[in-house]
Amino acid sequence: MALSQSEVLAGLAEIVNDETGIAADAVQLDKSFTDDLDIDSISMMTIVVNAEDKFGVKIPDEEVKNLVTVGDAVNFITNAQ
């Protein structure tokens, strides 16, 4: 069963919080991973791997660079389920 966008956002926020310590409620759809949340590329790769495991999707390496905002990631995961 596919998760809703809000469920994916909540799960992604939990992953970001575990990896970076950023408060889950700060992880919002319009936030940029690098500019707003200050997530570096190494942390981003960890977040991607954990998201793949959690949501059962594959996020190709060449796609990661397109995931600029939290919303981009939520949309990709939602559509990839």
C-alpha positions as CSV (number, residue, x, y, z in Angstrom):
1,M,0.0,0.0,0.0
2,A,1.4,3.4,-1.0
3,L,1.9,5.9,1.7
4,S,0.4,9.4,1.5
5,Q,2.6,12.5,1.0
6,S,2.1,13.4,4.7
7,E,3.2,9.9,5.8
8,V,6.3,10.0,3.6
9,L,7.1,13.5,4.9
10,A,6.8,12.3,8.5
11,G,9.0,9.3,7.8
12,L,11.6,11.4,6.0
13,A,11.6,14.0,8.8
14,E,12.4,11.1,11.2
15,I,15.3,9.9,9.0
16,V,16.7,13.5,8.8
17,N,16.3,13.9,12.5
18,D,18.2,10.7,13.2
19,E,21.0,11.6,10.8
20,T,21.4,15.3,11.6
21,G,19.6,16.1,14.8
22,I,17.4,18.6,13.0
23,A,14.0,18.8,14.6
24,A,11.5,16.7,12.6
25,D,9.0,19.7,12.5
26,A,11.7,21.8,10.8
27,V,11.7,19.3,7.8
28,Q,9.0,20.9,5.7
29,L,8.1,20.4,2.0
30,D,9.5,23.9,0.9
31,K,12.8,23.5,2.7
32,S,16.0,23.0,0.7
33,F,18.2,20.2,2.1
34,T,21.4,22.3,1.6
35,D,20.3,25.9,1.9
36,D,17.7,25.7,4.7
37,L,18.6,22.5,6.6
38,D,22.4,22.7,6.0
39,I,22.6,19.0,5.1
40,D,25.9,18.1,3.4
41,S,26.4,15.6,0.6
42,I,27.6,12.8,2.9
43,S,24.6,13.1,5.2
44,M,22.3,13.4,2.2
45,M,23.6,10.0,0.9
46,T,22.9,8.4,4.3
47,I,19.4,9.9,4.3
48,V,18.8,8.6,0.7
49,V,19.9,5.1,1.7
50,N,17.8,5.1,4.9
51,A,14.8,6.4,2.9
52,E,15.3,3.6,0.3
53,D,15.2,1.1,3.1
54,K,12.2,2.7,5.0
55,F,10.0,3.2,1.9
56,G,11.1,0.3,-0.2
57,V,12.1,2.5,-3.2
58,K,15.3,2.9,-5.3
59,I,16.6,6.4,-5.6
60,P,19.2,6.3,-8.4
61,D,22.4,8.3,-7.7
62,E,21.8,10.5,-10.8
63,E,18.3,11.4,-9.3
64,V,19.7,12.5,-5.9
65,K,21.0,15.8,-7.4
66,N,17.4,16.6,-8.4
67,L,16.1,16.3,-4.9
68,V,16.8,19.9,-3.9
69,T,13.9,20.4,-1.5
70,V,12.2,18.1,1.0
71,G,9.1,18.3,-1.3
72,D,11.2,17.0,-4.2
73,A,12.2,13.9,-2.2
74,V,8.6,13.4,-0.9
75,N,7.2,13.5,-4.4
76,F,9.9,11.2,-5.8
77,I,9.3,8.6,-3.0
78,T,5.5,8.9,-3.3
79,N,5.7,8.3,-7.1
80,A,8.3,5.5,-6.8
81,Q,6.2,3.4,-4.4
